[in-house]
């Protein structure tokens, strides 16, 4: 009850920011972060804090589910190889490159550098996708950016758990790590498919659009929380449930999907609205929290170095891996590669993982500060420059 009034107040602020951002043709996520920082500097008590629990239990499920819900399977299947390559091998390369750069340039201990490198490999192109919607960018470019990010998030979250376990003293053999990785990721996918399949069966037994929509909500949160309860990947579970329900229950409506025509239309609008609410709260809270982070403790010369290392880590992921598809039917044009690189924003998941790092871990504060630095730069600077980049590349 005590959080209802602050939440409503933040939503009112978000509505005003969204209206202003729309008129100025700016990404509203950037406006939300800046507004949150202004609220913090003005010492306004908003009554809500950005915590790991808030991001994981409240914000992530609708954001992941909504994004996965509208990915067409036949389009994803067409580009499955480059998407999977970027999301799996690419995540490992990015994490390793960032970790090596942090050790070399800032002389962090290897465990802390590995934890940061893996968690910051999780991309979150919410601002870019929002701009894609505003500018009418569709097709392959949007599919590559969005689907790669969704799968990348799942892989990064699983790797983060393994690295954190290793840092905490749970050293294991290669086979044990591989088994845990497969079990965590595969188990999450299976739970997601089971929840999505069950939801489709239930939705097919009713013609009430309210019940149909409630079923999708249960699938989104149920798959995430269920997988996390069994220490499996909640991110991959929700993505899997969203993909299954989207193609058999929502996007499949024209081919006789599980939802009624009215239910299909209502579910589409509902999840766009739910994602808007989740984004609004998360990005305002990012701004509020970032304004209170003591960035000076890390050193003002270290902050740009960390951002540069992360950008380089993303570059050595995108360009070499895309180069491998040059002579194939999966060839990715140079312009799209630039968008994949610069559009690899960091956001909610990276922050959630950083806030999970135990307080007792060496370099805990440095990891949190570095994560907020990268997220702030990516949302504001990269988010604001994506529009001009798309125009420069002739993609809009």
Secondary structure, DSSP 8 states (H G I E B T S, - for coil): -TTHHHHHHHHHHHHHHHHHHHHHT--HHHHHHHHHHHHHHTT---S----HHIIIIIIIHHHHHHHHHT--HHHHHHTHHHHHHHHTHHHHHHHHHHHHHHHHHH---HHHHHHHHHHTT----HHHHHHHHHHT--HHHHHHHHHHHHHHHHHHHHHHHHHHHHHTT----HHHHHHHHHHHHHHHHHHHHHHHHHHHHHHTT---HHHHHHHHHHHHHHHHHHHHHTTS-HHHHHHHHHHHHIIIIIGGGGGT-SS-HHHHHHHHHHHHHHHHHHHHHHHHHHHHHHHTS-GGGT-HHHHHHHHHHHHHHHHHHHHHHHHTTTTSTT---HHHHHHHHHT----HHHHHHHTTS-TTSTTHHHHHHHHHHHHHHIIIIIHHHHHHHHHHTT--
